[in-house]
C-alpha cells in the first residue's frame, strides 16, 4: 500500500528562492526541562498498546539529555543553507537499547514569527512506508503554510531505513529500476511464475539486511517518541500523511499523555484485520475509480487533448499508447511498467492530469518526448527509488501476517482485476515479497482510544482518495474518540493539508494555531479542477 504524499513535488518548486530567505531566530536547543514535564504517570493501557511503550523511556531520556546539534545538511538532501540538520540516535532493537544504533537525520527551520507566538516544533512524516520528510522545512516558505510557519519550527526527518537513516536495500538499484520493462495487465501463468521468482529473490535480498525484522510501524511510533524527547518538546505536535497517519495513530493511542496537536492527513484504515493485505485489495479497487475520474476529465477537454470525448474513448487512446510502447519502448526507456507507474500518479493528485494528458496526446501526434520525460526515472534517483521500496517492503511485511500461499493471492486478485484492471496486478507484484518473508511477523496494534483519553485531533480526507480510501478515514475517526473528521467532498487528491482548498487549510490552521475544531465533523467543497492545457512535464 505505497502511499507517500506528493508534497515534495510542490516543495521542490521553492528550492531556488529559499536559499536567500533569512530565518527568524529561536533557540536551537530548548531546555531539557520541557521534556521532563512530559513524563507524567503513564496512563493505564490495554496490553496491546502497552507493548508499544516497552523499552522507550530509557531511550527517550537519553535523547533528551543529548538533544540535537544542528549544522549543515548532507549534500545529498539538496537543501538550502537556511535548513539545518542534525541526528537522533535510536536503537535498532528497543529490547536492546544500548545495542546497535541508527542515526535518524532530522531537518529543521525555526519559526518565522516572534517568540511570543512560538508554539514549538511541528514534526512531519509524508508516508510510504519509505518516504523521507526532510524536505518539509521548505514548505514553510510557501503561501499556504506561512501562518503555521510563524508559530512552529518545521521539522522533518528520514525514518529508520530511509537514507541516510540506516538505509535498507534489497536489490541492486540499477537492476531494480531497469528500463524499459513490461508489466501485463492480464498476466499469463508464465508471467505469474516469473513474478513469484522475482518476489522470492527480493525477499531474500531484504533478509540479508541485519536486523531487518526491526523495521516496523511499532518501532516507527517508538522513534517518534524519542524524536519528541530529543526536540525537548513536552508534547508532540505532528502532521502525518498517508502511512504517516498509521504509525502516528499508533503513537497517539500508546502515548496519549504526550500528544499535543496531531493532524492525520489522508488516513490509512488501522483495522488490524486490514493491515496490510486487505488494505491493498481495497486500494487497488479504489484506483480504478480514480482512473475513471482522470479519463472523464480528459474527455471533457477533448478540444485540448484530442483523446476522445468519452471516458471509454480516452481508455482506448491510452490502450493504443500502451500497445505501442510494449512493441517499441518510447525513447528506449519507457515500457508498459514505466507507463503504468507514471499514470498511477494521476490517481494520487489531479495536479498531474494536464501533464499526463499532454504526454498521451503528444505521443498520439507522433512526438514521444513528453511521455519519455513524464515516465522515465532519472538514473540519479535509482538508489532512492530502491531504498524507498526496500523500506516499504520491510515495514509492511514485518507488520502483519500475509497469505503464504500464492493461490490465495491469485484467486483474490483475479476476481478483483475483472472489475479493477488498472492497478490490481502491479499492486500484487509490489507486495508479493511478503508471501515469502521469513522473519517473524508483528501482530498489528489495535488502535483505539476511549473518550477523554486523547486531546482533540484532526483527521483529513478527500472523498475520492484512492491511495487511502475514504472509508479508512472514517474508521480512524471512529477509533480515536473525540477526533474531528474534515472531508473534502468530490475530490480525490492524496494529501490535502496545504493544498488548494482554502476551506481545508482554514480548519488545519484553526486547529494547529488555536486548538479549535469544528466539532465531530466538517465538510468542505471540492477544490477547483486543474486547467486543461498542453503542458510538458518540465514546465
VENWO-V588869 format. One record per residue. N is the residue number from 1. RES is the residue in one small letter. SS is DSSP state (H for helix, E for strand, - for the rest). Layout:
((N | RES | SS) (N | RES | SS))
//
This chain:
((1 | x | -) (2 | x | -) (3 | x | E) (4 | x | E) (5 | x | -) (6 | x | -) (7 | x | H) (8 | x | H) (9 | x | H) (10 | x | H) (11 | x | H) (12 | x | H) (13 | x | -) (14 | x | -) (15 | x | H) (16 | x | H) (17 | x | H) (18 | x | H) (19 | x | -) (20 | x | -) (21 | x | -) (22 | x | -) (23 | x | -) (24 | x | -) (25 | x | -) (26 | x | -) (27 | x | -) (28 | x | -) (29 | x | -) (30 | x | -) (31 | x | -) (32 | x | -) (33 | x | H) (34 | x | H) (35 | x | H) (36 | x | H) (37 | x | H) (38 | x | -) (39 | x | -) (40 | x | -) (41 | x | -) (42 | x | -) (43 | x | -) (44 | x | -) (45 | x | -) (46 | x | -) (47 | x | H) (48 | x | H) (49 | x | H) (50 | x | H) (51 | x | H) (52 | x | H) (53 | x | H) (54 | x | -) (55 | x | -) (56 | x | H) (57 | x | H) (58 | x | H) (59 | x | H) (60 | x | H) (61 | x | H) (62 | x | H) (63 | x | H) (64 | x | H) (65 | x | H) (66 | x | H) (67 | x | -) (68 | x | -) (69 | x | -) (70 | x | -) (71 | x | E) (72 | x | -) (73 | x | -) (74 | x | -) (75 | x | H) (76 | x | H) (77 | x | H) (78 | x | -) (79 | x | -) (80 | x | -) (81 | x | -) (82 | x | -) (83 | x | -) (84 | x | E) (85 | x | E) (86 | x | E) (87 | x | E) (88 | x | E) (89 | x | E) (90 | x | E) (91 | x | E) (92 | x | -) (93 | x | -) (94 | x | H) (95 | x | H) (96 | x | H) (97 | x | -) (98 | x | -) (99 | x | -) (100 | x | -) (101 | x | E) (102 | x | E) (103 | x | E) (104 | x | E) (105 | x | E) (106 | x | E) (107 | x | E) (108 | x | E) (109 | x | E) (110 | x | -) (111 | x | -) (112 | x | -) (113 | x | -) (114 | x | -) (115 | x | H) (116 | x | H) (117 | x | H) (118 | x | -) (119 | x | -) (120 | x | E) (121 | x | E) (122 | x | E) (123 | x | E) (124 | x | E) (125 | x | E) (126 | x | -) (127 | x | E) (128 | x | E) (129 | x | -) (130 | x | -) (131 | x | -) (132 | x | E) (133 | x | -) (134 | x | -) (135 | x | -) (136 | x | H) (137 | x | H) (138 | x | H) (139 | x | H) (140 | x | -) (141 | x | -) (142 | x | -) (143 | x | H) (144 | x | H) (145 | x | H) (146 | x | H) (147 | x | H) (148 | x | H) (149 | x | H) (150 | x | H) (151 | x | H) (152 | x | E) (153 | x | E) (154 | x | E) (155 | x | E) (156 | x | E) (157 | x | E) (158 | x | E) (159 | x | -) (160 | x | -) (161 | x | -) (162 | x | -) (163 | x | -) (164 | x | -) (165 | x | -) (166 | x | -) (167 | x | -) (168 | x | -) (169 | x | -) (170 | x | -) (171 | x | -) (172 | x | -) (173 | x | H) (174 | x | H) (175 | x | H) (176 | x | H) (177 | x | -) (178 | x | -) (179 | x | -) (180 | x | -) (181 | x | -) (182 | x | -) (183 | x | -) (184 | x | -) (185 | x | -) (186 | x | -) (187 | x | -) (188 | x | -) (189 | x | H) (190 | x | H) (191 | x | H) (192 | x | H) (193 | x | H) (194 | x | H) (195 | x | H) (196 | x | H) (197 | x | H) (198 | x | H) (199 | x | H) (200 | x | H) (201 | x | H) (202 | x | H) (203 | x | H) (204 | x | H) (205 | x | H) (206 | x | H) (207 | x | H) (208 | x | -) (209 | x | -) (210 | x | -) (211 | x | -) (212 | x | H) (213 | x | H) (214 | x | H) (215 | x | -) (216 | x | -) (217 | x | H) (218 | x | H) (219 | x | H) (220 | x | H) (221 | x | H) (222 | x | H) (223 | x | H) (224 | x | H) (225 | x | H) (226 | x | H) (227 | x | H) (228 | x | H) (229 | x | H) (230 | x | H) (231 | x | -) (232 | x | -) (233 | x | -) (234 | x | -) (235 | x | -) (236 | x | E) (237 | x | E) (238 | x | E) (239 | x | E) (240 | x | E) (241 | x | E) (242 | x | -) (243 | x | H) (244 | x | H) (245 | x | H) (246 | x | H) (247 | x | H) (248 | x | H) (249 | x | H) (250 | x | H) (251 | x | H) (252 | x | H) (253 | x | H) (254 | x | H) (255 | x | -) (256 | x | H) (257 | x | H) (258 | x | H) (259 | x | E) (260 | x | E) (261 | x | E) (262 | x | E) (263 | x | E) (264 | x | E) (265 | x | E) (266 | x | -) (267 | x | -) (268 | x | -) (269 | x | -) (270 | x | -) (271 | x | -) (272 | x | H) (273 | x | H) (274 | x | H) (275 | x | -) (276 | x | -) (277 | x | H) (278 | x | H) (279 | x | H) (280 | x | H) (281 | x | H) (282 | x | H) (283 | x | H) (284 | x | H) (285 | x | H) (286 | x | H) (287 | x | H) (288 | x | H) (289 | x | H) (290 | x | H) (291 | x | H) (292 | x | H) (293 | x | H) (294 | x | H) (295 | x | H) (296 | x | H) (297 | x | H) (298 | x | H) (299 | x | H) (300 | x | H) (301 | x | -) (302 | x | H) (303 | x | H) (304 | x | H) (305 | x | H) (306 | x | -) (307 | x | -) (308 | x | -) (309 | x | -) (310 | x | -) (311 | x | H) (312 | x | H) (313 | x | H) (314 | x | H) (315 | x | H) (316 | x | H) (317 | x | H) (318 | x | H) (319 | x | H) (320 | x | H) (321 | x | H) (322 | x | H) (323 | x | H) (324 | x | H) (325 | x | H) (326 | x | H) (327 | x | H) (328 | x | -) (329 | x | -) (330 | x | E) (331 | x | -) (332 | x | -) (333 | x | -) (334 | x | E) (335 | x | -) (336 | x | H) (337 | x | H) (338 | x | H) (339 | x | H) (340 | x | H) (341 | x | H) (342 | x | H) (343 | x | H) (344 | x | H) (345 | x | H) (346 | x | H) (347 | x | H) (348 | x | H) (349 | x | -) (350 | x | H) (351 | x | H) (352 | x | H) (353 | x | H) (354 | x | H) (355 | x | H) (356 | x | H) (357 | x | H) (358 | x | H) (359 | x | H) (360 | x | H) (361 | x | H) (362 | x | H) (363 | x | H) (364 | x | H) (365 | x | -) (366 | x | -) (367 | x | -) (368 | x | -) (369 | x | H) (370 | x | H) (371 | x | H) (372 | x | H) (373 | x | H) (374 | x | H) (375 | x | H) (376 | x | -) (377 | x | -) (378 | x | -) (379 | x | H) (380 | x | H) (381 | x | H) (382 | x | H) (383 | x | H) (384 | x | H) (385 | x | H) (386 | x | H) (387 | x | H) (388 | x | H) (389 | x | H) (390 | x | H) (391 | x | H) (392 | x | H) (393 | x | H) (394 | x | H) (395 | x | H) (396 | x | H) (397 | x | H) (398 | x | H) (399 | x | H) (400 | x | -) (401 | x | -) (402 | x | -) (403 | x | -) (404 | x | -) (405 | x | -) (406 | x | H) (407 | x | H) (408 | x | H) (409 | x | H) (410 | x | H) (411 | x | H) (412 | x | H) (413 | x | H) (414 | x | H) (415 | x | H) (416 | x | H) (417 | x | H) (418 | x | H) (419 | x | H) (420 | x | -) (421 | x | -) (422 | x | -) (423 | x | -) (424 | x | H) (425 | x | H) (426 | x | H) (427 | x | H) (428 | x | H) (429 | x | H) (430 | x | H) (431 | x | H) (432 | x | H) (433 | x | H) (434 | x | H) (435 | x | H) (436 | x | H) (437 | x | -) (438 | x | -) (439 | x | -) (440 | x | -) (441 | x | -) (442 | x | -) (443 | x | -) (444 | x | -) (445 | x | -) (446 | x | -) (447 | x | -) (448 | x | -) (449 | x | E) (450 | x | -) (451 | x | -) (452 | x | -) (453 | x | -) (454 | x | -) (455 | x | -) (456 | x | -) (457 | x | -) (458 | x | E) (459 | x | E) (460 | x | E) (461 | x | E) (462 | x | E) (463 | x | -) (464 | x | -) (465 | x | -) (466 | x | -) (467 | x | -) (468 | x | -) (469 | x | -) (470 | x | H) (471 | x | H) (472 | x | H) (473 | x | H) (474 | x | H) (475 | x | H) (476 | x | H) (477 | x | H) (478 | x | H) (479 | x | H) (480 | x | E) (481 | x | -) (482 | x | -) (483 | x | -) (484 | x | E) (485 | x | E) (486 | x | E) (487 | x | E) (488 | x | E) (489 | x | -) (490 | x | -) (491 | x | -) (492 | x | -) (493 | x | -) (494 | x | -) (495 | x | -) (496 | x | -) (497 | x | -) (498 | x | -) (499 | x | -) (500 | x | -) (501 | x | -) (502 | x | H) (503 | x | H) (504 | x | H) (505 | x | H) (506 | x | H) (507 | x | H) (508 | x | H) (509 | x | H) (510 | x | H) (511 | x | H) (512 | x | H) (513 | x | H) (514 | x | H) (515 | x | -) (516 | x | -) (517 | x | -) (518 | x | -) (519 | x | -) (520 | x | -) (521 | x | E) (522 | x | E) (523 | x | E) (524 | x | E) (525 | x | -) (526 | x | -) (527 | x | -) (528 | x | -) (529 | x | -) (530 | x | -) (531 | x | -) (532 | x | -) (533 | x | -) (534 | x | -) (535 | x | -) (536 | x | -) (537 | x | -) (538 | x | -) (539 | x | -))
//
